[in-house]
Amino acid sequence: MRDTRESRLLLVLLIAIAFALITVDIRGGQESPVDGARQAAAAVFGRSRTVWPPPSTP
């Protein structure tokens, strides 16, 4: 990907949105507006531990 002004602006915008979502999530506590998305991500990515367990040490 070429390093253009638009790509840098997109990167800055995505980082700003990420920080805003983190702030809203932290301030919301248990009643966070992004709690549903967090639980959905935990359900999807949490299963990967049971599907691919880490190798056991001898």
mmCIF file of the N, C-alpha and C atoms, coordinates in Angstrom:
data_MODEL
# 
_entry.id   MODEL 
# 
loop_
_atom_site.group_PDB 
_atom_site.id 
_atom_site.type_symbol 
_atom_site.label_atom_id 
_atom_site.label_alt_id 
_atom_site.label_comp_id 
_atom_site.label_asym_id 
_atom_site.label_entity_id 
_atom_site.label_seq_id 
_atom_site.pdbx_PDB_ins_code 
_atom_site.Cartn_x 
_atom_site.Cartn_y 
_atom_site.Cartn_z 
_atom_site.occupancy 
_atom_site.B_iso_or_equiv 
_atom_site.pdbx_formal_charge 
_atom_site.auth_seq_id 
_atom_site.auth_comp_id 
_atom_site.auth_asym_id 
_atom_site.auth_atom_id 
_atom_site.pdbx_PDB_model_num 
ATOM 1   N N  . MET A 1 1  ? 0.840   -1.176  0.000  1.00 0.00 ? 1  MET A N  1 
ATOM 2   C CA . MET A 1 1  ? 0.000   0.000   0.000  1.00 0.00 ? 1  MET A CA 1 
ATOM 3   C C  . MET A 1 1  ? 0.882   1.234   0.000  1.00 0.00 ? 1  MET A C  1 
ATOM 4   N N  . ARG A 1 2  ? 0.539   2.178   -0.802 1.00 0.00 ? 2  ARG A N  1 
ATOM 5   C CA . ARG A 1 2  ? 1.318   3.396   -0.894 1.00 0.00 ? 2  ARG A CA 1 
ATOM 6   C C  . ARG A 1 2  ? 1.042   4.284   0.305  1.00 0.00 ? 2  ARG A C  1 
ATOM 7   N N  . ASP A 1 3  ? 2.074   4.948   0.777  1.00 0.00 ? 3  ASP A N  1 
ATOM 8   C CA . ASP A 1 3  ? 1.947   5.851   1.913  1.00 0.00 ? 3  ASP A CA 1 
ATOM 9   C C  . ASP A 1 3  ? 1.449   7.198   1.408  1.00 0.00 ? 3  ASP A C  1 
ATOM 10  N N  . THR A 1 4  ? 0.151   7.326   1.368  1.00 0.00 ? 4  THR A N  1 
ATOM 11  C CA . THR A 1 4  ? -0.441  8.565   0.887  1.00 0.00 ? 4  THR A CA 1 
ATOM 12  C C  . THR A 1 4  ? -1.046  9.330   2.054  1.00 0.00 ? 4  THR A C  1 
ATOM 13  N N  . ARG A 1 5  ? -1.430  10.523  1.784  1.00 0.00 ? 5  ARG A N  1 
ATOM 14  C CA . ARG A 1 5  ? -2.051  11.355  2.815  1.00 0.00 ? 5  ARG A CA 1 
ATOM 15  C C  . ARG A 1 5  ? -3.364  10.735  3.276  1.00 0.00 ? 5  ARG A C  1 
ATOM 16  N N  . GLU A 1 6  ? -4.112  10.139  2.342  1.00 0.00 ? 6  GLU A N  1 
ATOM 17  C CA . GLU A 1 6  ? -5.384  9.516   2.691  1.00 0.00 ? 6  GLU A CA 1 
ATOM 18  C C  . GLU A 1 6  ? -5.187  8.311   3.602  1.00 0.00 ? 6  GLU A C  1 
ATOM 19  N N  . SER A 1 7  ? -4.156  7.508   3.341  1.00 0.00 ? 7  SER A N  1 
ATOM 20  C CA . SER A 1 7  ? -3.928  6.333   4.179  1.00 0.00 ? 7  SER A CA 1 
ATOM 21  C C  . SER A 1 7  ? -3.517  6.739   5.589  1.00 0.00 ? 7  SER A C  1 
ATOM 22  N N  . ARG A 1 8  ? -2.717  7.781   5.720  1.00 0.00 ? 8  ARG A N  1 
ATOM 23  C CA . ARG A 1 8  ? -2.342  8.270   7.047  1.00 0.00 ? 8  ARG A CA 1 
ATOM 24  C C  . ARG A 1 8  ? -3.538  8.843   7.781  1.00 0.00 ? 8  ARG A C  1 
ATOM 25  N N  . LEU A 1 9  ? -4.398  9.553   7.068  1.00 0.00 ? 9  LEU A N  1 
ATOM 26  C CA . LEU A 1 9  ? -5.606  10.108  7.676  1.00 0.00 ? 9  LEU A CA 1 
ATOM 27  C C  . LEU A 1 9  ? -6.532  8.984   8.141  1.00 0.00 ? 9  LEU A C  1 
ATOM 28  N N  . LEU A 1 10 ? -6.662  7.941   7.346  1.00 0.00 ? 10 LEU A N  1 
ATOM 29  C CA . LEU A 1 10 ? -7.485  6.801   7.731  1.00 0.00 ? 10 LEU A CA 1 
ATOM 30  C C  . LEU A 1 10 ? -6.933  6.125   8.983  1.00 0.00 ? 10 LEU A C  1 
ATOM 31  N N  . LEU A 1 11 ? -5.629  5.962   9.055  1.00 0.00 ? 11 LEU A N  1 
ATOM 32  C CA . LEU A 1 11 ? -5.008  5.360   10.224 1.00 0.00 ? 11 LEU A CA 1 
ATOM 33  C C  . LEU A 1 11 ? -5.267  6.188   11.479 1.00 0.00 ? 11 LEU A C  1 
ATOM 34  N N  . VAL A 1 12 ? -5.092  7.490   11.389 1.00 0.00 ? 12 VAL A N  1 
ATOM 35  C CA . VAL A 1 12 ? -5.342  8.374   12.530 1.00 0.00 ? 12 VAL A CA 1 
ATOM 36  C C  . VAL A 1 12 ? -6.809  8.314   12.938 1.00 0.00 ? 12 VAL A C  1 
ATOM 37  N N  . LEU A 1 13 ? -7.705  8.278   11.971 1.00 0.00 ? 13 LEU A N  1 
ATOM 38  C CA . LEU A 1 13 ? -9.133  8.203   12.257 1.00 0.00 ? 13 LEU A CA 1 
ATOM 39  C C  . LEU A 1 13 ? -9.485  6.892   12.965 1.00 0.00 ? 13 LEU A C  1 
ATOM 40  N N  . LEU A 1 14 ? -8.959  5.783   12.490 1.00 0.00 ? 14 LEU A N  1 
ATOM 41  C CA . LEU A 1 14 ? -9.229  4.498   13.121 1.00 0.00 ? 14 LEU A CA 1 
ATOM 42  C C  . LEU A 1 14 ? -8.683  4.428   14.543 1.00 0.00 ? 14 LEU A C  1 
ATOM 43  N N  . ILE A 1 15 ? -7.505  4.986   14.769 1.00 0.00 ? 15 ILE A N  1 
ATOM 44  C CA . ILE A 1 15 ? -6.934  5.011   16.121 1.00 0.00 ? 15 ILE A CA 1 
ATOM 45  C C  . ILE A 1 15 ? -7.777  5.881   17.043 1.00 0.00 ? 15 ILE A C  1 
ATOM 46  N N  . ALA A 1 16 ? -8.247  7.029   16.549 1.00 0.00 ? 16 ALA A N  1 
ATOM 47  C CA . ALA A 1 16 ? -9.096  7.909   17.359 1.00 0.00 ? 16 ALA A CA 1 
ATOM 48  C C  . ALA A 1 16 ? -10.411 7.223   17.719 1.00 0.00 ? 16 ALA A C  1 
ATOM 49  N N  . ILE A 1 17 ? -10.997 6.505   16.778 1.00 0.00 ? 17 ILE A N  1 
ATOM 50  C CA . ILE A 1 17 ? -12.237 5.777   17.054 1.00 0.00 ? 17 ILE A CA 1 
ATOM 51  C C  . ILE A 1 17 ? -11.987 4.678   18.085 1.00 0.00 ? 17 ILE A C  1 
ATOM 52  N N  . ALA A 1 18 ? -10.865 3.987   17.974 1.00 0.00 ? 18 ALA A N  1 
ATOM 53  C CA . ALA A 1 18 ? -10.538 2.931   18.935 1.00 0.00 ? 18 ALA A CA 1 
ATOM 54  C C  . ALA A 1 18 ? -10.415 3.506   20.345 1.00 0.00 ? 18 ALA A C  1 
ATOM 55  N N  . PHE A 1 19 ? -9.712  4.627   20.491 1.00 0.00 ? 19 PHE A N  1 
ATOM 56  C CA . PHE A 1 19 ? -9.582  5.246   21.809 1.00 0.00 ? 19 PHE A CA 1 
ATOM 57  C C  . PHE A 1 19 ? -10.928 5.725   22.341 1.00 0.00 ? 19 PHE A C  1 
ATOM 58  N N  . ALA A 1 20 ? -11.772 6.250   21.474 1.00 0.00 ? 20 ALA A N  1 
ATOM 59  C CA . ALA A 1 20 ? -13.100 6.695   21.901 1.00 0.00 ? 20 ALA A CA 1 
ATOM 60  C C  . ALA A 1 20 ? -13.929 5.512   22.394 1.00 0.00 ? 20 ALA A C  1 
ATOM 61  N N  . LEU A 1 21 ? -13.894 4.395   21.685 1.00 0.00 ? 21 LEU A N  1 
ATOM 62  C CA . LEU A 1 21 ? -14.639 3.205   22.115 1.00 0.00 ? 21 LEU A CA 1 
ATOM 63  C C  . LEU A 1 21 ? -14.111 2.656   23.432 1.00 0.00 ? 21 LEU A C  1 
ATOM 64  N N  . ILE A 1 22 ? -12.808 2.668   23.614 1.00 0.00 ? 22 ILE A N  1 
ATOM 65  C CA . ILE A 1 22 ? -12.221 2.207   24.871 1.00 0.00 ? 22 ILE A CA 1 
ATOM 66  C C  . ILE A 1 22 ? -12.670 3.095   26.022 1.00 0.00 ? 22 ILE A C  1 
ATOM 67  N N  . THR A 1 23 ? -12.665 4.409   25.803 1.00 0.00 ? 23 THR A N  1 
ATOM 68  C CA . THR A 1 23 ? -13.088 5.345   26.837 1.00 0.00 ? 23 THR A CA 1 
ATOM 69  C C  . THR A 1 23 ? -14.556 5.148   27.200 1.00 0.00 ? 23 THR A C  1 
ATOM 70  N N  . VAL A 1 24 ? -15.409 5.004   26.201 1.00 0.00 ? 24 VAL A N  1 
ATOM 71  C CA . VAL A 1 24 ? -16.833 4.787   26.459 1.00 0.00 ? 24 VAL A CA 1 
ATOM 72  C C  . VAL A 1 24 ? -17.035 3.477   27.206 1.00 0.00 ? 24 VAL A C  1 
ATOM 73  N N  . ASP A 1 25 ? -16.294 2.448   26.841 1.00 0.00 ? 25 ASP A N  1 
ATOM 74  C CA . ASP A 1 25 ? -16.430 1.148   27.487 1.00 0.00 ? 25 ASP A CA 1 
ATOM 75  C C  . ASP A 1 25 ? -15.991 1.206   28.948 1.00 0.00 ? 25 ASP A C  1 
ATOM 76  N N  . ILE A 1 26 ? -14.889 1.877   29.220 1.00 0.00 ? 26 ILE A N  1 
ATOM 77  C CA . ILE A 1 26 ? -14.387 1.964   30.588 1.00 0.00 ? 26 ILE A CA 1 
ATOM 78  C C  . ILE A 1 26 ? -15.340 2.762   31.470 1.00 0.00 ? 26 ILE A C  1 
ATOM 79  N N  . ARG A 1 27 ? -15.821 3.875   30.982 1.00 0.00 ? 27 ARG A N  1 
ATOM 80  C CA . ARG A 1 27 ? -16.713 4.724   31.776 1.00 0.00 ? 27 ARG A CA 1 
ATOM 81  C C  . ARG A 1 27 ? -18.079 4.097   31.977 1.00 0.00 ? 27 ARG A C  1 
ATOM 82  N N  . GLY A 1 28 ? -18.480 3.213   31.086 1.00 0.00 ? 28 GLY A N  1 
ATOM 83  C CA . GLY A 1 28 ? -19.790 2.595   31.191 1.00 0.00 ? 28 GLY A CA 1 
ATOM 84  C C  . GLY A 1 28 ? -19.868 1.489   32.221 1.00 0.00 ? 28 GLY A C  1 
ATOM 85  N N  . GLY A 1 29 ? -18.738 0.887   32.553 1.00 0.00 ? 29 GLY A N  1 
ATOM 86  C CA . GLY A 1 29 ? -18.730 -0.210  33.517 1.00 0.00 ? 29 GLY A CA 1 
ATOM 87  C C  . GLY A 1 29 ? -19.562 -1.381  33.032 1.00 0.00 ? 29 GLY A C  1 
ATOM 88  N N  . GLN A 1 30 ? -20.400 -1.926  33.919 1.00 0.00 ? 30 GLN A N  1 
ATOM 89  C CA . GLN A 1 30 ? -21.237 -3.061  33.558 1.00 0.00 ? 30 GLN A CA 1 
ATOM 90  C C  . GLN A 1 30 ? -22.361 -2.665  32.613 1.00 0.00 ? 30 GLN A C  1 
ATOM 91  N N  . GLU A 1 31 ? -22.727 -1.406  32.591 1.00 0.00 ? 31 GLU A N  1 
ATOM 92  C CA . GLU A 1 31 ? -23.807 -0.911  31.730 1.00 0.00 ? 31 GLU A CA 1 
ATOM 93  C C  . GLU A 1 31 ? -23.253 -0.242  30.473 1.00 0.00 ? 31 GLU A C  1 
ATOM 94  N N  . SER A 1 32 ? -22.118 -0.688  30.021 1.00 0.00 ? 32 SER A N  1 
ATOM 95  C CA . SER A 1 32 ? -21.452 -0.093  28.871 1.00 0.00 ? 32 SER A CA 1 
ATOM 96  C C  . SER A 1 32 ? -22.267 -0.286  27.591 1.00 0.00 ? 32 SER A C  1 
ATOM 97  N N  . PRO A 1 33 ? -22.333 0.741   26.747 1.00 0.00 ? 33 PRO A N  1 
ATOM 98  C CA . PRO A 1 33 ? -23.054 0.590   25.483 1.00 0.00 ? 33 PRO A CA 1 
ATOM 99  C C  . PRO A 1 33 ? -22.391 -0.390  24.510 1.00 0.00 ? 33 PRO A C  1 
ATOM 100 N N  . VAL A 1 34 ? -21.123 -0.695  24.713 1.00 0.00 ? 34 VAL A N  1 
ATOM 101 C CA . VAL A 1 34 ? -20.442 -1.641  23.831 1.00 0.00 ? 34 VAL A CA 1 
ATOM 102 C C  . VAL A 1 34 ? -20.318 -3.021  24.472 1.00 0.00 ? 34 VAL A C  1 
ATOM 103 N N  . ASP A 1 35 ? -21.075 -3.263  25.547 1.00 0.00 ? 35 ASP A N  1 
ATOM 104 C CA . ASP A 1 35 ? -21.011 -4.541  26.242 1.00 0.00 ? 35 ASP A CA 1 
ATOM 105 C C  . ASP A 1 35 ? -21.466 -5.691  25.343 1.00 0.00 ? 35 ASP A C  1 
ATOM 106 N N  . GLY A 1 36 ? -22.476 -5.460  24.542 1.00 0.00 ? 36 GLY A N  1 
ATOM 107 C CA . GLY A 1 36 ? -22.955 -6.511  23.638 1.00 0.00 ? 36 GLY A CA 1 
ATOM 108 C C  . GLY A 1 36 ? -21.896 -6.926  22.639 1.00 0.00 ? 36 GLY A C  1 
ATOM 109 N N  . ALA A 1 37 ? -21.199 -5.952  22.074 1.00 0.00 ? 37 ALA A N  1 
ATOM 110 C CA . ALA A 1 37 ? -20.134 -6.266  21.114 1.00 0.00 ? 37 ALA A CA 1 
ATOM 111 C C  . ALA A 1 37 ? -18.980 -6.989  21.806 1.00 0.00 ? 37 ALA A C  1 
ATOM 112 N N  . ARG A 1 38 ? -18.674 -6.588  23.033 1.00 0.00 ? 38 ARG A N  1 
ATOM 113 C CA . ARG A 1 38 ? -17.601 -7.249  23.776 1.00 0.00 ? 38 ARG A CA 1 
ATOM 114 C C  . ARG A 1 38 ? -17.962 -8.696  24.076 1.00 0.00 ? 38 ARG A C  1 
ATOM 115 N N  . GLN A 1 39 ? -19.209 -8.944  24.471 1.00 0.00 ? 39 GLN A N  1 
ATOM 116 C CA . GLN A 1 39 ? -19.639 -10.312 24.754 1.00 0.00 ? 39 GLN A CA 1 
ATOM 117 C C  . GLN A 1 39 ? -19.664 -11.171 23.488 1.00 0.00 ? 39 GLN A C  1 
ATOM 118 N N  . ALA A 1 40 ? -20.056 -10.574 22.369 1.00 0.00 ? 40 ALA A N  1 
ATOM 119 C CA . ALA A 1 40 ? -20.059 -11.316 21.105 1.00 0.00 ? 40 ALA A CA 1 
ATOM 120 C C  . ALA A 1 40 ? -18.639 -11.690 20.696 1.00 0.00 ? 40 ALA A C  1 
ATOM 121 N N  . ALA A 1 41 ? -17.703 -10.749 20.846 1.00 0.00 ? 41 ALA A N  1 
ATOM 122 C CA . ALA A 1 41 ? -16.308 -11.039 20.508 1.00 0.00 ? 41 ALA A CA 1 
ATOM 123 C C  . ALA A 1 41 ? -15.738 -12.103 21.439 1.00 0.00 ? 41 ALA A C  1 
ATOM 124 N N  . ALA A 1 42 ? -16.106 -12.047 22.718 1.00 0.00 ? 42 ALA A N  1 
ATOM 125 C CA . ALA A 1 42 ? -15.632 -13.057 23.668 1.00 0.00 ? 42 ALA A CA 1 
ATOM 126 C C  . ALA A 1 42 ? -16.189 -14.434 23.320 1.00 0.00 ? 42 ALA A C  1 
ATOM 127 N N  . ALA A 1 43 ? -17.436 -14.468 22.857 1.00 0.00 ? 43 ALA A N  1 
ATOM 128 C CA . ALA A 1 43 ? -18.028 -15.745 22.479 1.00 0.00 ? 43 ALA A CA 1 
ATOM 129 C C  . ALA A 1 43 ? -17.326 -16.331 21.259 1.00 0.00 ? 43 ALA A C  1 
ATOM 130 N N  . VAL A 1 44 ? -16.981 -15.490 20.300 1.00 0.00 ? 44 VAL A N  1 
ATOM 131 C CA . VAL A 1 44 ? -16.332 -15.971 19.079 1.00 0.00 ? 44 VAL A CA 1 
ATOM 132 C C  . VAL A 1 44 ? -14.880 -16.349 19.341 1.00 0.00 ? 44 VAL A C  1 
ATOM 133 N N  . PHE A 1 45 ? -14.130 -15.426 19.963 1.00 0.00 ? 45 PHE A N  1 
ATOM 134 C CA . PHE A 1 45 ? -12.704 -15.662 20.153 1.00 0.00 ? 45 PHE A CA 1 
ATOM 135 C C  . PHE A 1 45 ? -12.404 -16.501 21.387 1.00 0.00 ? 45 PHE A C  1 
ATOM 136 N N  . GLY A 1 46 ? -13.323 -16.567 22.323 1.00 0.00 ? 46 GLY A N  1 
ATOM 137 C CA . GLY A 1 46 ? -13.121 -17.384 23.509 1.00 0.00 ? 46 GLY A CA 1 
ATOM 138 C C  . GLY A 1 46 ? -13.160 -18.862 23.192 1.00 0.00 ? 46 GLY A C  1 
ATOM 139 N N  . ARG A 1 47 ? -13.887 -19.240 22.165 1.00 0.00 ? 47 ARG A N  1 
ATOM 140 C CA . ARG A 1 47 ? -13.979 -20.644 21.770 1.00 0.00 ? 47 ARG A CA 1 
ATOM 141 C C  . ARG A 1 47 ? -12.683 -21.161 21.170 1.00 0.00 ? 47 ARG A C  1 
ATOM 142 N N  . SER A 1 48 ? -11.870 -20.287 20.655 1.00 0.00 ? 48 SER A N  1 
ATOM 143 C CA . SER A 1 48 ? -10.636 -20.736 20.015 1.00 0.00 ? 48 SER A CA 1 
ATOM 144 C C  . SER A 1 48 ? -9.720  -21.442 21.006 1.00 0.00 ? 48 SER A C  1 
ATOM 145 N N  . ARG A 1 49 ? -9.830  -21.131 22.276 1.00 0.00 ? 49 ARG A N  1 
ATOM 146 C CA . ARG A 1 49 ? -9.000  -21.804 23.272 1.00 0.00 ? 49 ARG A CA 1 
ATOM 147 C C  . ARG A 1 49 ? -9.422  -23.258 23.431 1.00 0.00 ? 49 ARG A C  1 
ATOM 148 N N  . THR A 1 50 ? -10.716 -23.518 23.309 1.00 0.00 ? 50 THR A N  1 
ATOM 149 C CA . THR A 1 50 ? -11.155 -24.897 23.464 1.00 0.00 ? 50 THR A CA 1 
ATOM 150 C C  . THR A 1 50 ? -10.952 -25.690 22.177 1.00 0.00 ? 50 THR A C  1 
ATOM 151 N N  . VAL A 1 51 ? -10.954 -25.009 21.039 1.00 0.00 ? 51 VAL A N  1 
ATOM 152 C CA . VAL A 1 51 ? -10.754 -25.697 19.764 1.00 0.00 ? 51 VAL A CA 1 
ATOM 153 C C  . VAL A 1 51 ? -9.276  -26.000 19.558 1.00 0.00 ? 51 VAL A C  1 
ATOM 154 N N  . TRP A 1 52 ? -8.426  -25.025 19.865 1.00 0.00 ? 52 TRP A N  1 
ATOM 155 C CA . TRP A 1 52 ? -6.989  -25.195 19.701 1.00 0.00 ? 52 TRP A CA 1 
ATOM 156 C C  . TRP A 1 52 ? -6.296  -24.978 21.044 1.00 0.00 ? 52 TRP A C  1 
ATOM 157 N N  . PRO A 1 53 ? -6.306  -25.974 21.904 1.00 0.00 ? 53 PRO A N  1 
ATOM 158 C CA . PRO A 1 53 ? -5.645  -25.769 23.216 1.00 0.00 ? 53 PRO A CA 1 
ATOM 159 C C  . PRO A 1 53 ? -4.138  -25.690 23.039 1.00 0.00 ? 53 PRO A C  1 
ATOM 160 N N  . PRO A 1 54 ? -3.477  -24.970 23.918 1.00 0.00 ? 54 PRO A N  1 
ATOM 161 C CA . PRO A 1 54 ? -2.009  -24.904 23.831 1.00 0.00 ? 54 PRO A CA 1 
ATOM 162 C C  . PRO A 1 54 ? -1.404  -26.273 24.127 1.00 0.00 ? 54 PRO A C  1 
ATOM 163 N N  . PRO A 1 55 ? -0.261  -26.561 23.551 1.00 0.00 ? 55 PRO A N  1 
ATOM 164 C CA . PRO A 1 55 ? 0.355   -27.870 23.795 1.00 0.00 ? 55 PRO A CA 1 
ATOM 165 C C  . PRO A 1 55 ? 0.743   -28.012 25.263 1.00 0.00 ? 55 PRO A C  1 
ATOM 166 N N  . SER A 1 56 ? 0.570   -29.207 25.778 1.00 0.00 ? 56 SER A N  1 
ATOM 167 C CA . SER A 1 56 ? 0.920   -29.453 27.174 1.00 0.00 ? 56 SER A CA 1 
ATOM 168 C C  . SER A 1 56 ? 2.412   -29.703 27.291 1.00 0.00 ? 56 SER A C  1 
ATOM 169 N N  . THR A 1 57 ? 2.947   -29.313 28.415 1.00 0.00 ? 57 THR A N  1 
ATOM 170 C CA . THR A 1 57 ? 4.379   -29.531 28.647 1.00 0.00 ? 57 THR A CA 1 
ATOM 171 C C  . THR A 1 57 ? 4.582   -30.872 29.327 1.00 0.00 ? 57 THR A C  1 
ATOM 172 N N  . PRO A 1 58 ? 5.625   -31.582 28.950 1.00 0.00 ? 58 PRO A N  1 
ATOM 173 C CA . PRO A 1 58 ? 5.863   -32.920 29.537 1.00 0.00 ? 58 PRO A CA 1 
ATOM 174 C C  . PRO A 1 58 ? 6.316   -32.843 30.977 1.00 0.00 ? 58 PRO A C  1 
# 
